[in-house]
């Protein structure tokens, strides 16, 4: 029979996530969740964030990513990083829950709900620039219906293929009425990213758009020169 001291030790051990040699309280974690349809660049965007944190990551430490009209990511996948946030952050890549070839979409949605919690996450809703379809237009409401809360309050619209835009991209984005309506529904938070670029600043600028950023990451190191250095 466990002594009271032993029982308390067991309880404490179940309340922490072990990250390397450090124990981290669950409510100290924060999750970055990539959501979107097949082919929009979710996995590539996740890798852009991860490699900005550590450019020496090996391929097996990244999300699998390739151009395809069928799902490459078939389940929720999690990678953990700590720099430059000052605390552990999990990056979660997700499948296209609504693709016709997803056979266990409800199971994966339930898995994603473990990470998608109000106040403890940011959703990066990923769309490809120049390809905003009717399915894209309907995606936000469909996801909110599945997750059971207004994820728009914690969402940044992430627009991939930024390398295709030159100069001031604001007017061309606003010219797409349906896309802009979705952006406005998410508090007008959006970010354009090029997954072909190795510029760390684009990732820093994205992270600073996280709602309540300063309170969530008081120890964030914002210098693009050294914030991701080990």
Order of alpha helices (4+ residues) and beta strands (2+ residues): alpha-beta-beta-beta-alpha-beta-beta-alpha-beta-alpha-beta-alpha-alpha-beta-alpha-alpha
